[in-house]
Amino acid sequence: FCATRNGGPLVDALADDVLLTVLGRTTTWDMSKLIEFASLVRKGDFDLVHSHGRSTMKFVALARATRLIRARHVFHDHFGWLHVVQGAPLGLRSAMRHEVDQYIGVNELLCGWARDIVDIPAEKVQLLRSGVDLSRFEQLPQFDIHAEFDLPSSAVVSVMVANLHAPKD
């Protein structure tokens, strides 16, 4: 696993046998970190790079465009501001069209944007909705939410887990 900026809050959740590299890049175009990343990919003889985040996607795309790496590139897009920012600047469009082999969007809106605005061929665009493996919670003790919060038994209760919003579909 390679974190191009910092390790983030989930580093401790990685299995003990997962090799972690934190590059610590400070900008999208951090050239010294790009060279370090390319060296990591080549030494690991990786066939595929799976990127998350548009800045990281452009970072990987630059490594491919300059032929520092030859690995195929899958971009997994979770962009949450598409309802506000629907355009695609030339640099973003170019990176996605030429240096991304497969695009994965977490909702249909993102997939449509990739096909219609960025002009990625439909066969290179995949939908993979975000989700939670509910089996992780099967062993948790159950409780009566009505009693816990002193609600009438006839009350309809909705419990929000995480945040629910359109970008996550």
C-alpha positions as CSV (number, residue, x, y, z in Angstrom):
1,F,0.0,0.0,0.0
2,C,1.4,3.4,-0.9
3,A,0.0,6.6,0.6
4,T,1.3,9.4,-1.6
5,R,0.7,12.2,1.0
6,N,0.3,10.9,4.6
7,G,-0.8,7.6,6.2
8,G,-4.2,8.8,7.3
9,P,-6.5,7.4,10.0
10,L,-6.8,3.9,8.7
11,V,-3.1,3.0,8.6
12,D,-3.5,1.0,11.8
13,A,-6.3,-1.1,10.2
14,L,-3.9,-2.5,7.6
15,A,-3.0,-6.2,8.2
16,D,0.5,-6.8,9.6
17,D,1.7,-8.4,6.4
18,V,0.9,-5.4,4.2
19,L,3.9,-3.4,3.3
20,L,3.2,0.3,3.7
21,T,5.0,3.2,2.0
22,V,4.2,6.8,2.9
23,L,5.7,9.2,0.3
24,G,4.8,12.4,2.0
25,R,4.3,14.4,-1.2
26,T,3.3,18.0,-0.6
27,T,1.9,18.9,-4.1
28,T,0.4,17.0,-7.0
29,W,3.5,17.6,-9.0
30,D,6.1,16.7,-6.3
31,M,8.8,15.5,-8.7
32,S,11.1,13.9,-6.1
33,K,8.2,11.9,-4.8
34,L,7.2,11.0,-8.3
35,I,10.6,9.5,-8.9
36,E,10.4,7.7,-5.5
37,F,6.9,6.3,-6.5
38,A,8.1,5.1,-9.9
39,S,11.0,3.4,-8.3
40,L,8.7,1.6,-5.8
41,V,6.4,0.5,-8.7
42,R,9.3,-0.8,-10.8
43,K,11.1,-2.6,-7.9
44,G,7.8,-4.2,-6.9
45,D,7.2,-5.2,-10.5
46,F,3.6,-4.1,-10.1
47,D,1.3,-4.7,-13.1
48,L,-1.5,-2.4,-11.8
49,V,-1.8,0.8,-9.8
50,H,-5.3,1.5,-8.3
51,S,-5.5,5.2,-7.4
52,H,-8.0,7.1,-5.3
53,G,-8.5,10.8,-5.4
54,R,-8.0,13.1,-8.4
55,S,-4.7,14.5,-7.3
56,T,-3.3,11.0,-6.8
57,M,-4.7,10.0,-10.2
58,K,-2.9,12.9,-11.9
59,F,0.3,12.0,-10.0
60,V,0.1,8.4,-11.3
61,A,-0.9,9.6,-14.8
62,L,2.2,11.8,-14.9
63,A,4.4,8.8,-14.0
64,R,2.8,6.9,-16.9
65,A,2.9,9.8,-19.3
66,T,6.7,10.2,-18.7
67,R,7.1,6.5,-18.9
68,L,8.5,6.3,-15.4
69,I,6.1,3.4,-14.9
70,R,4.4,1.0,-17.3
71,A,1.8,-0.5,-14.9
72,R,-1.8,-0.3,-15.9
73,H,-3.9,2.3,-14.0
74,V,-7.3,2.0,-12.5
75,F,-8.8,5.2,-11.1
76,H,-11.4,4.8,-8.3
77,D,-13.3,8.1,-8.1
78,H,-15.1,9.2,-5.0
79,F,-15.3,12.9,-5.9
80,G,-18.0,14.4,-3.6
81,W,-18.4,17.8,-5.2
82,L,-19.6,16.8,-8.6
83,H,-23.0,18.4,-7.9
84,V,-21.1,21.7,-7.6
85,V,-18.1,21.3,-9.9
86,Q,-19.2,19.4,-13.0
87,G,-16.6,20.5,-15.5
88,A,-13.3,18.9,-16.3
89,P,-10.3,21.1,-16.9
90,L,-8.0,20.1,-19.8
91,G,-5.3,18.6,-17.5
92,L,-7.8,16.4,-15.8
93,R,-9.5,15.3,-19.0
94,S,-6.1,14.5,-20.6
95,A,-4.8,12.5,-17.7
96,M,-8.1,10.5,-17.5
97,R,-8.4,9.9,-21.2
98,H,-4.8,8.9,-21.9
99,E,-3.3,7.5,-18.7
100,V,-6.2,5.7,-17.0
101,D,-7.0,2.3,-18.3
102,Q,-10.3,1.8,-16.3
103,Y,-12.4,4.3,-14.4
104,I,-14.5,3.3,-11.4
105,G,-17.1,5.7,-10.1
106,V,-19.0,5.2,-6.8
107,N,-22.3,6.4,-8.3
108,E,-24.0,6.7,-11.6
109,L,-23.6,10.5,-11.7
110,L,-19.8,10.1,-11.6
111,C,-19.9,7.4,-14.3
112,G,-22.0,9.6,-16.5
113,W,-19.7,12.5,-16.0
114,A,-16.7,10.3,-17.0
115,R,-18.4,9.2,-20.2
116,D,-20.1,12.4,-21.2
117,I,-17.8,15.2,-20.0
118,V,-14.4,13.6,-19.9
119,D,-15.3,11.4,-22.9
120,I,-14.0,8.1,-21.6
121,P,-15.3,5.3,-23.7
122,A,-18.2,3.5,-22.0
123,E,-16.4,0.2,-21.9
124,K,-13.7,1.7,-19.7
125,V,-16.2,3.1,-17.1
126,Q,-17.4,0.9,-14.3
127,L,-19.9,1.5,-11.4
128,L,-18.9,0.2,-8.0
129,R,-21.1,1.6,-5.3
130,S,-19.7,2.2,-1.9
131,G,-21.0,-0.2,0.7
132,V,-20.6,-1.5,4.2
133,D,-20.2,-5.2,5.0
134,L,-23.0,-5.6,7.5
135,S,-21.8,-9.0,8.6
136,R,-19.2,-7.2,10.7
137,F,-22.0,-6.1,13.0
138,E,-23.8,-9.5,13.5
139,Q,-22.1,-10.3,16.8
140,L,-22.8,-6.9,18.4
141,P,-25.3,-6.9,21.3
142,Q,-28.8,-5.8,20.3
143,F,-30.7,-3.1,22.1
144,D,-34.1,-1.6,22.1
145,I,-33.7,1.9,20.5
146,H,-37.2,3.0,21.6
147,A,-36.4,2.2,25.2
148,E,-32.8,3.6,25.0
149,F,-34.1,7.0,23.9
150,D,-37.5,6.9,25.7
151,L,-39.4,6.9,22.4
152,P,-43.0,5.7,22.0
153,S,-43.1,2.2,20.5
154,S,-45.2,3.6,17.6
155,A,-42.4,6.1,16.6
156,V,-40.6,5.4,13.3
157,V,-36.9,5.5,13.9
158,S,-34.2,6.0,11.4
159,V,-30.6,5.5,12.4
160,M,-27.9,7.2,10.3
161,V,-24.6,5.4,10.0
162,A,-21.8,7.6,8.6
163,N,-23.1,10.3,6.3
164,L,-25.7,9.9,3.7
165,H,-25.4,12.1,0.7
166,A,-25.9,12.1,-3.1
167,P,-22.2,11.6,-4.0
168,K,-22.3,8.2,-2.3
169,D,-25.5,7.3,-4.2
